[in-house]
Structure formats: C-alpha cells, structure tokens
Amino acid sequence: MQSAREYLKELIDRGNALQNSKYNSNVIHSAWQLSNTGPSQAEITAWERDVKAFSYRHLKEHYAYNLIISAFNTMNTFTISSVVNYLENIYNDWGFWDAKEPKAETKSESQKKEQPLYDVFISHANADKESYVDELKTSLDKLKIKIFYDKDTLEWGDDWKKVILEGVAKAEFAIIVISKNFFGREWTEKELNEFLNRQNHNGQKVILPILHNITVSELQEKYPSVANIQALDSSKYSCDEIALKFAAQLIKRLKS
C-alpha cells in the first residue's frame, strides 16, 4: 500500500514535469496560457486539484500548508515552482513524518503477540491414558512448559469441542501418540488432520509423532500422510527421554 510520503513524491514529480514544459513567452501574469509544446490546462488543473486534496488530508499540521493554499490563490506563472518547492521541503521534513506515522512495532512486542497459548498439545486416544500418556505428561511437566492435555485443561462446564479446537490452533507443537486405539476415532483423527493442515500450510514443523505399540508399516497403511514424518517409538525411549527430546525441539524453535 502506497504511503502518504510516496504519493507526495509523485505530486512533486508531476509538478516538475509541468514546470519543465515550455511556457509561451507572451504569457500574461494572471493567466496559464501555454505554448503548443507545454502542458494543457487540464493537466495543470488536475495537478492543482490533487495537491490541494492531498494537502488537506495530510499536510494541515505543517507550517507550509497555508503557503501552498496561498500560492494557488495567487494563480501566476510562478505558482507551480513555488508549490513544488513547498512540497519538496515537506517531503524532506523527517521530523514531520516521524511524528505523523505510527510507531513501528518493536521486535519484542511482535514476538510477544505471536507467542502460542500452549507449547505442546498431546493428542492421543483415551484408552492409552493410564497405560502410557499420563506418564508422558508427567515427564513433560518437569519442563515447566504450557501443555494442552484434555484431562487437565478441560474444566467443568467447558464446551469441550471448542476448547480442544482452540488448543489445536494455538499450540506450537503437537505430540501425537498413535496407537491402534488411535485408529478410526473421530476426534483423534480430527486433531491429526487439523495439525497436518497447519503443517502443510505453514511449512513449519508442528507434528511430533510417537508410535505406541504399532509398526511403521501399520502407520503407513493407516495414515500414509504421516508416515514420512520422523517418529519416535515408545518402546525405544523412556518418557523422560522423550521429554528431553521435546525440550530440544522447543529450544530450537525459540532460537529461530
């Protein structure tokens, strides 16, 4: 989107083009009679209209505003040159523009606004809670991070579907515990698809899969779109080891 200062430069350039054209040597002081090689009355009138409109919208706080309006009111052969000079002075007045333009957001403020609500969302089948996922959550808790775990996050009276979808949308990562219990469940697969869409849209790592009592071949058969994402096998790593690996991913993200 073009800024006010950029448009002002266009008006200055148009004014310079007009005054560089050849005026009739017999021009009367109060008229705009031009030679055949000069600008037309319509071009001058259009430029005058645009400068006045721009000045009224953007330059009323500048001391040169009244000088511009007065110059147009006198309407003589020196008007274009005078107005262009005033406009150039305003264009180069950085104090005026700095005071007029909104302050740029600092990097720290921008980053603060972009911080996720949760560092990780644990997606899993309810049937795996007691046998595995509760222990994994306990290990992740040692990191003192923000975790979406439905068992702890959902409160009495919550619209659970709404809260879960908000967690999905506002989590930095998703640890997805994929087991046979995960297969074919409406909400586990909905969560998985939401995270896949985010990852594919943003091109940024989101999904951290854990294969729990299933093989890569079973994953490939059931969720081929996930099979090419590097996964951890729950039988080869303790929950504490997985938590440390997640910490490494989170630190890497925060440093980027």
Disulfide bonds with the S-S distance in Angstrom:
none
